[in-house]
Amino acid sequence: MKTEHLIDMLARGVEPAERPRWAARVGVTLLVGLVVAVALVAISLGVRPDIGVARMPVMMKAMFAAAAAAVMLPLAIQLMKPGRPLGWRLGAVGVFVAIAVIATMTALMGEDAARRMEAWTGGGFPWCLVLVPILAAPTAALLTWTMRAFAPTQLTMTGAAIGGLSGGIGAMAYSMYCPIDSVAFVTTWYVLAIAICAVLGAALGARVLRW
């Protein structure tokens, strides 16, 4: 049998490969992670009792966290497959952080000198630094499982993107509990909590994403 005939036989009946529905998979993963995080808040922490009156500040905090997740999402998607340039996606993360810093400084300058520290720290330890990473863990686990199927090669960077994206989801859920509505508090400590998630993701990415 000639090689050409063998190739023709193997090629018969071949159907086009189905395009991976990665967008739907990632979307469902994020939605499930958010639902789990909200359930954890409701069960373990409890929704703030005045959420009906304070619904606007809560919504603003949730929208800020969602914006952080939205900034991290293109970076995470770009890292799903090897060989893709990151381009503007890293710059977008830097711009978001810069905007948060400017918002913090502007908000603090608008406060009385006697109240600046309270507005910045909330009058105590910013527990979001601990609670947001915990709430982000379910989303991070689900995203890691999803990302492994795409065989990323930049494991540390991919882990950081997963951590940052998951941190934004966790912060969205945390906003239902967070009793502090200060702009300076949110733009400082929410961002740092998400950054902690990114650092943890980077540290674990080289291990859990290896294929």
PyMOL commands that set and color helices and strands:
alter all, ss='L'
color gray80, all
select helices_A, chain A and resi 3-11+22-45+55-78+88-109+113-121+128-148+155-174+183-208
alter helices_A, ss='H'
color red, helices_A
deselect
rebuild
show_as cartoon
